């Protein structure tokens, strides 16, 4: 309980430095802090700010992964919309007779 009290006492001073990024601006601020900490700490595992550097790096990485996932989801949704718009419900059924060139492996690949 003493640890929690200590953190509660100092957190107001740290909250503007260490936080979960929710916007691009937050992300940029935290990335800058991470880069500054990397420069300061270097490869020293005994530096007093090594743990802070690792926490900030984890927060930055989490935000980046969330943004990448959101971007993939947007592209997937957009691709599905475009694919759906490429064909209509009254599209004729295409047969292999209509093809100019038939892939000789088609039947084999279709059965996989």
N, C-alpha and C positions, 0 to 999 in steps of 0.2 A: 504494500500500500504506500510505503514511503516513496518508491520509485514513481508511482503515478502522481503523487503530490508534487514531486520535483518536476516532472514533465509538465504538469498543469501550471506550475509557477513560471516556467520558462517558455512554454509553447506560444504565448502571444507574441513574443519577440521572434520566434522561428517560423511561425505560420506563413509569413509573407515570403519566406525563402524556400521552405520545403513544403510542397503541396502537390496534390494530384492535378495535372494539367487537364483542363476541360476545353480550352480554346487554342487556336493556333498561336495567339499571343502568349498564353501561358506556356505552351510548348517551347516557343522561342526563348522565353526567359529561363526556363529550366535547362534547355540545351546549352545556353550560354554559361549557366552556373556549372553544369556538368563539365564543359570544356575547360573552364577556369580551374575547377577542382582537379581535373586530369593533369593540367599543366603544373599545378602547385604540388600535388601528391606524387606525380610521376609513378614509378614502379615500387615505391616504398610501401610495404605492408604494415610498417610500424608507425606511419604518419598518423597523427591524431584525427585527421579528417578522411582517412581511407574509408571508413564505414559510411560516412556521409556521402562520399563520392559514389559508393556502390548503391546506396538507396536512391540517390538522384538519378543515376544511370538506369536503374530498374524502372523508375517512374517514367523516364523519357522513352525507354524501350516499350513499355506497356502502351503508351499513347501512340507510338509509331505502329505497333501491331494492330491496334484498334482502327487506326486510320486506313491501313492497308486492307483490313477485312471489310471496312465500309466501302472502300473504293472497288474492291472485287465484287461486292454485292451490287453496287450501282452498275458496273459494267455487265454483270450477269443479267440483271433486270433489263438493261437497255438492249442487250443482244437478243433476249427472248422476245422483246417487243418487236424488234426488227425482223426476226425470223417469223413471228406470227403474221406480220404485215406482208411478208414475201409471198404468201400463198393465201388464196381465198377458199371459202367453203365449196365453191362450185368449180374448183380447180380440176381439170381432167386427170384421170388416172394415166400415168405414164408407164408404158410397157417397154421391155427390152428391145422390141422391134423398132421403136422410135429412136433408139440410140444410134449414133454414127459409129461408135466403137464400144464393144462390150468387154468389160474386164473379165478375162478368163478365170480369175480367182474369185469372182463375185459369190458363186454358190458356196465355195469352200469357206470364204470369210464370213458369210452370213450364218453358217452353221456353228461358228465358234461361240 
